[in-house]
Amino acid sequence: MRRAPLIVMIGLAAGAMPLAAQTTDSTQASHGSYLFTLDQCLQYAFGNSYERQSLKLTEKSSDESINQANSNRQPSVNASAGENATHTGGDDNVVFNGNAGINASVNLYEGGSIKNTIAQTKLQKENAELKTAQYDNSLTIEILNTFLDALKNGELLKYKTAIVATSKEQAQQGKKKYAAGNLLESDYLVLKAQYTANQTDTLDAYISRNNSLLTLKKLMSMDADANLDIVYPDTTAMDGLALLPSQDDEVNKALQTMPELKLDQKAIDIARQSTEITRSGNRPTLTANAGIGTSHRDFDNFGQQLGDNFYQQVGINFSMPLYDRGQTKSKIAQNKYAEQQAALDKQQDELTIRQTVIEQYQNVKLAYNRYKMAKEKCDAYKAVYDVYNVKFKMGAVVITDLLQQQDNYISAINDYIQAKYSFLLSRKILDVYTGEAVSMKN
């Protein structure tokens, strides 16, 4: 009776497996309940991640900066009006006077600063978009890792639930043999202890899977109380995933697609534009202005005064900087250093990406070989365990030998599933690096 709660939890865990394995309807089942594929997990995360939303706001802010930079080419217009009352000396008279006007000005030439500022703000917008893409890659790898971890624990749960069923049957048979005097009490107690240990091991897998799903919900910015389950993809065609392009092709694809190098290039371009903007400070500026207005003194013949004083004005202003105490020269030098530093960063990142992709490429090949060996080992130990289980039913095997084979099989299962999902993770991370779509066929 003391094991009843444990058995109930294992039963619930086992009952959840066929639903995940067999159900392909990935629509929302009910309010707060979700059954997601990997693709849907990624889609949900991209739509709800708070950090990603913040990056998107930065993109929108960059759009406004571009609009503001473009508006500097447009004329500025302002209107003014004023009315004054003046009292002087001991005279009781108060003199009224007023004026009104509209003035406009437009930049004809700003030393190229407007053009270069527009170009720089566009680069900053592209930079913001690349930072979002960089975050997307990072989030994809995190979700991929957690999703596959949940799959791994779920598959372990399936295997260990089957072992629990076999272990339970063995304990029941041992009880009958012990009651009939055909089995030592110590052997029967060992079978019972093994059954309990297998139950605990299965519960561990159940809890681990739930924890993986909880982590997945956190990465997706999903309510922790939501009911999330995942669709188990078809992972039978593992050999096809092991077919890789050449290592050089994968490295070249990564160099062309990974946002890091593009961000470095944007940093170089932005530094260059900053240099050009600074240089414009040493160039002349030309501004055109125009205005109309009128004024009056007192209110005698008010209308006539406004007409007589009505004026129109057009002018051009030229300005040329002569000496700024070397400030522009110093800023240009600083911008040049920033450009050189960005170029060094790009070279370093290119080297790092090459090394990372080569290492990941080799990890995929190694992980696949480990998976193949682990699968062969698991199949072999299962066959041996099945034979020993049959012999046990016939009374032709020692209990310790049976349990040793069971332990070997459990260990082989753990190695096989670990190797399987390590290979899948390594393979899909390589897809992220090379700009391929990350998906699990269902």
C-alpha positions in Angstrom: 0.0 0.0 0.0 2.9 2.4 0.6 3.8 2.1 -3.0 0.4 3.0 -4.3 1.2 6.7 -4.9 4.3 5.8 -6.8 2.5 3.3 -9.0 -0.3 5.8 -9.7 2.2 8.5 -10.9 4.0 6.0 -13.1 0.7 4.9 -14.5 -0.1 8.5 -15.3 3.2 9.0 -16.9 2.9 5.9 -19.0 -0.6 7.0 -20.1 0.7 10.3 -21.3 3.1 8.8 -23.7 0.7 7.4 -26.4 -1.1 10.8 -26.5 2.2 12.6 -27.3 3.4 9.9 -29.7 0.2 9.3 -31.6 -1.6 12.7 -31.7 -0.8 14.9 -34.6 -3.4 17.6 -34.1 -1.4 20.5 -32.8 -4.1 23.0 -32.4 -4.9 24.4 -29.0 -7.0 21.7 -27.3 -8.5 24.0 -24.7 -7.9 27.3 -22.9 -4.3 27.1 -21.6 -3.6 23.7 -23.1 -1.2 23.3 -26.0 0.2 20.4 -28.0 3.2 21.8 -30.0 5.7 20.7 -32.5 9.2 22.1 -32.5 8.2 24.5 -35.2 5.2 25.8 -33.2 7.3 26.1 -30.0 9.7 28.4 -32.0 6.8 30.3 -33.5 5.2 30.9 -30.2 8.5 31.9 -28.6 9.3 34.4 -31.4 5.8 35.9 -30.9 5.9 36.2 -27.1 9.5 36.5 -26.0 9.8 39.7 -24.0 13.4 40.2 -25.0 12.6 39.8 -28.7 9.7 42.3 -28.4 12.2 44.7 -26.9 14.5 44.2 -29.9 11.6 44.7 -32.2 10.9 48.1 -30.5 14.5 49.0 -31.1 13.9 48.3 -34.9 10.8 50.6 -34.9 12.8 53.3 -33.1 15.4 53.0 -35.8 12.7 53.6 -38.4 11.8 56.9 -36.6 15.4 57.9 -36.7 15.5 57.4 -40.4 12.4 59.5 -40.8 13.9 62.2 -38.6 17.1 62.2 -40.6 15.2 62.5 -43.9 13.1 65.4 -42.5 16.3 67.5 -42.2 16.2 68.0 -46.0 12.8 69.6 -45.7 12.3 73.3 -45.0 11.4 74.5 -41.6 8.6 77.1 -41.3 7.5 79.0 -38.2 5.0 81.8 -37.5 5.3 84.5 -35.0 3.0 87.3 -33.7 3.3 89.7 -30.8 1.6 92.7 -29.3 3.2 95.1 -26.8 2.0 97.9 -24.7 4.6 100.6 -23.6 4.2 103.3 -21.0 7.0 105.8 -20.4 7.5 108.8 -18.0 4.6 110.4 -16.4 2.4 110.4 -19.5 -0.9 108.6 -19.1 -0.7 107.5 -22.7 0.1 103.9 -23.4 1.6 103.1 -26.8 0.6 99.8 -28.5 2.7 98.1 -31.2 2.7 94.7 -32.7 4.1 92.5 -35.5 3.3 89.2 -37.2 5.3 87.1 -39.7 6.0 83.8 -41.2 9.6 82.7 -41.8 11.0 79.7 -43.6 14.5 78.3 -44.1 16.0 75.3 -45.9 19.4 73.8 -45.9 20.9 73.9 -49.4 24.2 72.3 -48.4 25.4 71.0 -45.0 28.8 69.7 -46.0 27.2 66.2 -46.7 26.2 65.7 -43.0 22.5 65.2 -43.9 23.2 62.6 -46.5 25.7 60.8 -44.3 23.4 60.9 -41.3 20.6 59.3 -43.3 23.0 56.6 -44.5 24.1 56.0 -40.9 20.6 55.7 -39.5 19.8 53.2 -42.2 22.8 51.2 -41.2 21.7 51.4 -37.5 18.3 50.0 -38.6 20.0 47.1 -40.4 22.1 46.6 -37.3 19.0 46.4 -35.1 17.5 43.8 -37.4 20.7 41.7 -37.3 20.7 41.8 -33.5 17.2 40.4 -33.6 18.4 37.7 -36.0 21.3 37.0 -33.6 18.9 36.6 -30.7 16.6 34.4 -32.8 19.5 32.0 -33.3 20.4 31.9 -29.6 16.7 31.4 -28.7 16.3 28.6 -31.3 19.3 26.7 -29.9 17.9 27.0 -26.3 14.5 25.8 -27.3 15.9 23.1 -29.5 18.0 21.8 -26.6 15.1 21.9 -24.1 12.6 20.4 -26.6 15.0 17.5 -27.4 15.6 17.0 -23.7 11.9 16.6 -23.1 11.8 14.1 -26.0 14.7 12.2 -24.5 13.1 12.0 -21.1 9.8 11.1 -22.6 11.4 8.2 -24.6 13.3 7.1 -21.5 10.0 7.1 -19.7 8.4 4.9 -22.3 11.2 2.3 -22.1 11.4 2.3 -18.3 7.7 2.0 -18.0 7.9 -1.2 -20.1 10.7 -2.4 -17.8 8.6 -1.7 -14.8 5.8 -3.9 -16.2 8.3 -6.7 -16.8 9.8 -6.2 -13.4 6.3 -6.4 -11.8 5.6 -9.6 -13.6 8.9 -11.0 -12.4 8.1 -10.1 -8.8 4.7 -11.7 -9.1 6.2 -14.9 -10.5 8.9 -14.9 -7.8 6.1 -14.6 -5.2 4.4 -17.7 -6.6 7.7 -19.6 -6.9 8.5 -18.7 -3.3 5.1 -19.7 -2.1 5.6 -23.1 -3.9 9.0 -23.5 -2.3 10.8 -23.2 -5.7 12.6 -19.9 -4.9 14.6 -18.7 -1.9 13.1 -15.9 0.1 16.2 -13.8 -0.5 15.8 -14.1 -4.2 12.2 -13.1 -4.0 13.1 -10.1 -1.9 15.7 -9.1 -4.4 13.0 -9.2 -7.2 10.7 -7.0 -5.1 13.6 -4.6 -4.4 14.4 -4.4 -8.1 10.7 -3.7 -8.9 10.7 -0.8 -6.5 14.0 0.5 -7.8 12.6 0.4 -11.4 9.5 2.3 -10.3 11.7 5.0 -8.8 13.8 5.2 -11.9 10.7 5.6 -14.0 9.4 8.3 -11.7 12.7 10.1 -12.1 12.3 10.1 -15.9 8.7 11.4 -15.5 9.8 14.3 -13.3 12.7 15.1 -15.5 10.4 15.3 -18.5 8.0 17.6 -16.6 11.0 19.8 -15.6 12.1 20.0 -19.3 8.6 21.1 -20.3 8.6 23.8 -17.5 11.9 25.1 -18.8 10.5 25.1 -22.3 7.5 27.2 -21.2 9.9 29.7 -19.6 11.9 30.0 -22.8 8.6 30.5 -24.8 7.4 33.1 -22.3 4.4 30.9 -21.7 2.5 30.9 -18.4 4.0 28.3 -16.1 0.5 27.0 -15.3 -0.3 26.3 -18.9 -0.7 22.7 -19.9 2.0 22.1 -22.5 2.8 18.8 -24.3 4.9 18.2 -27.3 4.4 16.2 -30.5 6.9 13.4 -30.9 8.5 13.6 -34.3 9.5 10.7 -36.5 13.1 10.0 -35.6 13.4 6.7 -37.5 15.3 8.2 -40.5 18.4 9.1 -38.5 20.8 7.9 -41.2 19.6 10.6 -43.6 20.5 13.3 -41.1 24.0 12.0 -41.0 24.5 12.9 -44.7 26.4 16.2 -44.6 27.7 18.5 -47.3 31.5 19.0 -47.2 33.0 20.7 -44.2 34.2 23.6 -46.3 30.7 24.1 -47.7 29.3 24.3 -44.2 31.9 26.7 -43.1 31.3 29.0 -46.1 27.5 28.9 -45.5 28.0 29.9 -41.9 30.3 32.8 -42.9 27.6 34.0 -45.3 24.6 33.6 -43.0 25.6 34.1 -39.3 24.6 37.5 -38.1 27.8 38.1 -36.1 29.9 38.8 -39.2 27.2 41.0 -40.7 27.0 42.9 -37.4 30.8 43.4 -37.5 30.5 44.8 -41.1 27.8 47.2 -40.0 30.0 48.4 -37.2 32.7 49.2 -39.8 30.2 50.9 -42.0 28.8 53.0 -39.2 32.2 54.1 -38.1 33.0 55.2 -41.7 29.8 57.2 -41.8 30.6 58.8 -38.4 34.0 59.9 -40.0 32.2 61.4 -42.9 29.7 63.2 -40.7 32.5 64.6 -38.6 34.4 65.8 -41.7 31.3 67.7 -42.7 32.0 70.0 -39.8 35.0 71.4 -41.7 32.9 72.1 -44.8 30.8 75.2 -45.6 27.1 75.4 -45.1 24.6 77.2 -47.3 21.1 78.0 -46.1 18.2 79.8 -47.9 15.6 81.7 -46.0 12.4 83.7 -46.8 9.8 85.5 -44.8 6.8 87.7 -44.8 5.4 89.9 -42.1 3.9 93.2 -41.1 3.7 95.5 -38.0 1.7 98.4 -36.6 2.1 101.2 -34.0 -1.0 102.1 -32.1 -4.4 101.4 -33.6 -4.8 104.5 -35.7 -5.4 103.6 -39.3 -4.7 100.0 -38.3 -5.4 98.4 -41.6 -3.4 100.9 -43.5 -0.4 100.4 -41.2 -0.5 96.7 -41.8 -0.5 97.3 -45.5 2.2 99.9 -45.5 4.4 97.8 -43.2 3.9 94.5 -45.1 7.3 93.1 -46.1 8.8 90.1 -48.0 12.3 88.9 -47.4 14.6 86.4 -49.2 18.1 85.6 -48.4 21.0 83.1 -48.5 23.4 82.6 -45.6 26.9 81.1 -46.1 29.0 79.8 -43.2 32.5 78.5 -43.3 34.3 77.1 -40.2 37.8 78.4 -40.0 39.2 77.0 -36.7 37.7 74.7 -34.1 40.8 74.1 -32.0 41.4 70.7 -33.6 38.2 69.2 -32.3 37.1 67.9 -35.7 40.5 66.4 -36.4 40.5 64.6 -33.1 37.0 63.2 -33.6 38.0 61.9 -37.1 41.0 60.1 -35.6 38.7 58.5 -32.9 36.3 57.4 -35.6 39.2 55.9 -37.5 40.3 53.9 -34.5 36.7 52.7 -34.0 36.7 51.5 -37.7 40.0 49.7 -37.2 38.7 48.1 -34.0 35.5 46.9 -35.8 37.7 45.4 -38.6 39.7 43.5 -36.0 36.5 42.3 -34.3 35.3 41.0 -37.7 38.5 39.1 -38.3 38.4 37.6 -34.8 34.7 36.6 -35.2 35.4 35.1 -38.6 38.1 32.9 -37.1 35.9 32.0 -34.2 33.0 31.0 -36.5 35.3 28.9 -38.6 36.6 27.0 -35.6 33.1 26.7 -34.1 31.5 25.3 -37.3 34.4 22.9 -37.9 34.1 21.7 -34.3 30.4 21.3 -34.6 30.7 19.5 -37.9 33.1 17.0 -36.3 30.8 16.7 -33.3 27.9 15.7 -35.6 30.0 12.9 -37.1 31.2 11.7 -33.7 27.7 11.9 -32.3 26.3 9.8 -35.1 29.0 7.1 -34.7 28.2 7.0 -30.9 24.5 6.7 -31.7 25.1 3.8 -34.1 27.2 1.9 -31.6 24.8 2.6 -28.7 21.8 1.4 -30.9 23.6 -1.9 -31.7 24.6 -2.3 -28.0 21.0 -1.6 -26.9 19.5 -4.1 -29.4 22.0 -6.8 -28.3 21.4 -6.3 -24.6 17.6 -6.4 -25.2 17.9 -9.7 -27.0 20.0 -11.1 -24.1 17.6 -9.7 -21.5 14.6 -11.2 -23.3 16.3 -14.6 -23.4 17.1 -14.4 -19.7 13.5 -13.4 -18.9 12.2 -16.4 -20.7 14.6 -18.7 -18.9 13.5 -17.1 -15.6 9.9 -18.1 -16.3 11.2 -21.7 -17.0 13.2 -21.6 -13.8 16.4 -22.1 -15.6 18.3 -19.0 -14.6 19.8 -17.6 -11.4 18.1 -14.4 -10.1 21.3 -12.4 -9.9 22.1 -13.2 -13.5 18.7 -12.1 -14.6 18.9 -8.8 -12.7 22.5 -8.3 -14.0 21.1 -8.6 -17.6 18.3 -6.2 -16.7 20.8 -3.7 -15.4 22.9 -4.1 -18.5 19.8 -3.5 -20.7 18.7 -0.4 -18.7 22.3 1.0 -18.9 22.2 0.4 -22.7 18.9 2.1 -23.0 20.2 5.2 -21.3 23.3 5.3 -23.5 21.3 4.7 -26.6 18.7 7.5 -25.9 21.4 9.9 -24.7 23.4 9.2 -27.9 20.3 9.6 -30.1 19.3 13.0 -28.8 22.9 14.2 -28.6 23.2 13.5 -32.3 19.9 15.2 -33.1 21.0 18.3 -31.1 24.4 18.5 -32.7 22.9 18.1 -36.1 20.2 20.8 -35.7 22.7 23.3 -34.1 24.8 22.9 -37.3 21.6 23.8 -39.2 21.3 27.0 -37.1 24.9 27.9 -37.8 24.5 27.4 -41.6 21.2 29.2 -41.9 19.1 26.1 -42.6 15.5 25.9 -41.4 15.4 24.1 -38.0 12.5 21.7 -38.0 11.6 18.2 -36.8 9.5 16.2 -39.3 6.4 14.7 -37.6 
